[in-house]
């Protein structure tokens, strides 16, 4: 029996309250992890699309002879990703530079601005870069998405 005027919870009430809190929090942790993973996947897709569009724009401009003479062996693809950030000097007397990327994005899974690259002479499924040019980019992480596909295939 409780004394009149005494405040607080009994041991049984505390145990029940903590048990309910543990059950609810154990349900929330997997949900939070899946939300974080989904956000990283969206970031990865966005970053890859951004870099691939910059590579395609470089290729289109080079094919149209807007960038001047083509370097042998590059097939009008950029030699490195850094060229897209540093800028391409346009032919002409004014010496303008065309920048297609503001920066090389950070891979949301490896947390580094290092990406796997393929040249157009490489095997499309290879994970080694021939070094001739940059035809495609991919994530260097070995993790897989929820359906078992590696993020390096995105």
C-alpha positions as CSV (number, residue, x, y, z in Angstrom):
1,X,0.0,0.0,0.0
2,X,1.1,3.5,-0.7
3,X,1.3,6.1,1.9
4,X,-0.7,9.2,1.3
5,X,1.3,12.0,-0.3
6,X,4.1,9.7,-1.4
7,X,5.1,10.2,-5.1
8,X,7.0,8.0,-7.5
9,X,6.8,4.7,-9.4
10,X,7.0,1.2,-8.1
11,X,9.6,-1.2,-9.3
12,X,7.1,-3.1,-11.4
13,X,5.9,0.1,-13.1
14,X,9.5,1.1,-13.9
15,X,10.3,-2.4,-15.4
16,X,7.2,-2.3,-17.6
17,X,7.9,1.2,-18.8
18,X,11.6,0.4,-19.6
19,X,10.5,-2.8,-21.4
20,X,8.1,-0.9,-23.6
21,X,10.7,1.7,-24.4
22,X,13.3,-1.0,-25.3
23,X,10.8,-2.7,-27.6
24,X,10.0,0.6,-29.4
25,X,13.6,1.6,-29.7
26,X,14.6,-1.8,-31.1
27,X,12.0,-1.3,-33.8
28,X,13.2,2.2,-34.6
29,X,16.9,1.3,-35.1
30,X,16.5,-0.8,-38.3
31,X,14.1,1.8,-39.7
32,X,16.7,4.5,-39.2
33,X,19.4,2.4,-40.8
34,X,17.3,1.7,-43.8
35,X,16.6,5.5,-44.2
36,X,20.3,6.3,-44.0
37,X,21.1,3.6,-46.6
38,X,18.4,4.9,-48.9
39,X,19.7,8.4,-48.6
40,X,23.2,7.2,-49.4
41,X,21.9,5.4,-52.5
42,X,20.2,8.5,-53.7
43,X,23.4,10.5,-53.2
44,X,25.4,7.9,-55.1
45,X,23.0,7.9,-58.0
46,X,22.9,11.7,-58.1
47,X,26.7,12.0,-58.0
48,X,27.2,9.4,-60.6
49,X,24.6,11.0,-62.9
50,X,26.3,14.4,-62.4
51,X,29.7,13.1,-63.3
52,X,28.4,11.1,-66.3
53,X,26.5,14.1,-67.6
54,X,29.7,16.2,-67.4
55,X,31.7,13.5,-69.3
56,X,29.0,13.3,-71.9
57,X,28.9,17.1,-72.3
58,X,32.7,17.1,-72.7
59,X,32.4,14.4,-75.4
60,X,29.7,16.2,-77.3
61,X,31.7,19.5,-77.2
62,X,34.8,17.7,-78.3
63,X,33.0,15.9,-81.2
64,X,31.7,19.3,-82.3
65,X,35.3,20.6,-82.4
66,X,34.4,23.2,-79.8
67,X,37.4,22.3,-77.6
68,X,40.1,22.5,-80.3
69,X,42.3,19.7,-81.5
70,X,41.7,16.2,-80.0
71,X,44.5,14.6,-78.1
72,X,45.5,11.2,-79.7
73,X,44.1,8.2,-77.9
74,X,41.4,10.0,-75.9
75,X,38.6,9.5,-78.5
76,X,37.2,12.9,-77.3
77,X,36.7,11.8,-73.7
78,X,38.4,13.6,-70.8
79,X,41.7,12.3,-69.7
80,X,40.9,12.6,-66.0
81,X,38.0,13.8,-63.8
82,X,40.1,16.7,-62.6
83,X,40.0,18.2,-66.1
84,X,36.3,18.6,-65.7
85,X,36.8,20.5,-62.5
86,X,39.9,22.6,-63.4
87,X,38.4,23.6,-66.7
88,X,39.2,23.2,-70.4
89,X,40.9,26.1,-72.1
90,X,38.9,27.0,-75.1
91,X,40.6,27.9,-78.3
92,X,40.6,31.6,-79.1
93,X,42.3,34.8,-78.1
94,X,40.4,35.4,-74.9
95,X,41.7,32.2,-73.2
96,X,38.4,31.3,-71.4
97,X,38.1,28.1,-69.5
98,X,35.1,25.9,-69.5
99,X,34.4,24.1,-66.2
100,X,31.9,21.2,-66.3
101,X,32.0,20.2,-62.6
102,X,32.3,22.4,-59.5
103,X,34.1,19.6,-57.6
104,X,34.6,15.9,-57.7
105,X,31.8,14.7,-55.4
106,X,32.5,12.5,-52.3
107,X,31.4,8.9,-52.6
108,X,28.7,8.5,-49.9
109,X,29.8,4.9,-49.1
110,X,33.6,5.3,-49.0
111,X,33.6,8.9,-47.8
112,X,36.3,9.8,-50.3
113,X,36.4,11.7,-53.6
114,X,38.0,8.7,-55.3
115,X,36.0,6.9,-57.9
116,X,36.6,3.9,-60.1
117,X,37.0,4.8,-63.7
118,X,36.8,3.0,-67.1
119,X,38.1,4.1,-70.4
120,X,36.3,3.3,-73.7
121,X,39.0,0.7,-74.5
122,X,38.4,-1.1,-71.2
123,X,36.1,-4.1,-70.7
124,X,32.7,-2.6,-69.6
125,X,32.7,-4.9,-66.5
126,X,36.3,-4.4,-65.5
127,X,37.4,-2.7,-62.3
128,X,40.7,-1.5,-63.6
129,X,41.3,1.6,-65.5
130,X,43.4,1.6,-68.7
131,X,44.3,5.3,-68.2
132,X,43.6,6.4,-71.8
133,X,40.5,8.5,-70.9
134,X,37.5,8.6,-68.6
135,X,34.5,6.9,-70.3
136,X,32.6,5.9,-67.1
137,X,32.8,6.2,-63.3
138,X,31.6,3.8,-60.6
139,X,31.8,3.5,-56.8
140,X,34.7,1.7,-55.3
141,X,32.7,0.3,-52.4
142,X,32.2,-3.4,-52.0
143,X,28.8,-3.0,-50.3
144,X,25.6,-4.2,-51.9
145,X,22.1,-2.7,-51.9
146,X,19.0,-4.4,-50.4
147,X,18.4,-6.6,-53.5
148,X,22.0,-7.8,-53.5
149,X,23.3,-5.7,-56.4
150,X,26.8,-4.2,-55.8
151,X,26.9,-0.4,-55.7
152,X,29.8,-0.5,-58.1
153,X,27.2,-1.6,-60.8
154,X,25.1,1.6,-60.4
